[in-house]
């Protein structure tokens, strides 16, 4: 399992990409896109910390 810092970096990249997609492709209001991308990135971070990058077969033992 990867270190937590790498998972934070991955979720931040996912959040930035989602924000850019929402603003420039889907033409959403930037404030709404910001909040939604932060919410999704935070959810992804929690998932990655608990289960890693794969399917949820077992919980991270380093918690």
MIKOL-512149 format. One line per field, with one value per residue (C-alpha): residue in three letters; x negated, y negated, z negated. Coordinates in pm, 1 decimal, decimal comma. Layout:
# residues N
res [ALA ...]
px [X ...]
py [Y ...]
pz [Z ...]
This chain:
# residues 63
res [UNK UNK UNK UNK UNK UNK UNK UNK UNK UNK UNK UNK UNK UNK UNK UNK UNK UNK UNK UNK UNK UNK UNK UNK UNK UNK UNK UNK UNK UNK UNK UNK UNK UNK UNK UNK UNK UNK UNK UNK UNK UNK UNK UNK UNK UNK UNK UNK UNK UNK UNK UNK UNK UNK UNK UNK UNK UNK UNK UNK UNK UNK UNK]
px [0,0 -125,2 -208,8 66,2 -114,7 -104,1 267,1 320,1 129,4 334,3 664,1 550,2 470,0 809,5 976,7 797,0 880,7 1244,9 1258,8 1117,0 1359,9 1658,1 1566,2 1440,8 1620,1 1949,2 1965,2 2056,8 2033,7 1673,9 1792,1 2014,3 1743,9 1492,2 1712,4 1807,3 1451,1 1329,3 1607,2 1527,3 1150,5 1203,8 1420,5 1154,7 888,0 1088,4 1144,9 775,5 664,6 906,0 873,9 585,9 627,3 806,0 1148,0 1245,8 1133,7 958,3 905,2 562,0 383,4 173,5 464,7]
py [0,0 -347,3 -615,7 -853,2 -1152,7 -1000,8 -936,0 -1301,9 -1405,4 -1172,7 -1298,7 -1661,4 -1591,7 -1426,8 -1730,8 -1977,3 -1775,9 -1751,0 -2125,8 -2206,3 -1966,8 -2111,8 -2473,3 -2451,4 -2148,2 -2146,1 -2527,8 -2514,6 -2807,4 -2809,1 -2823,2 -2519,8 -2334,8 -2413,5 -2273,6 -1964,1 -1883,0 -1925,0 -1696,0 -1427,7 -1454,0 -1420,6 -1112,9 -962,5 -1033,3 -858,1 -560,1 -536,6 -559,1 -284,0 -43,8 -157,8 -189,6 141,9 276,9 286,0 637,2 555,6 243,6 84,4 229,6 -84,8 -290,9]
pz [0,0 82,8 -169,0 -275,3 -128,0 220,0 179,4 84,5 396,0 616,2 476,5 522,2 887,7 931,4 771,9 999,6 1311,7 1206,6 1139,9 1482,5 1650,0 1466,3 1542,8 1900,8 2045,2 1855,8 1812,2 1443,7 1206,6 1069,4 706,7 751,2 943,4 669,0 394,2 591,2 693,1 332,5 209,0 466,8 406,6 30,5 84,9 311,7 48,2 -224,2 5,7 97,4 -266,1 -368,3 -74,3 147,2 522,5 571,8 492,8 124,5 32,0 -295,9 -506,5 -541,2 -845,0 -895,1 -1029,7]
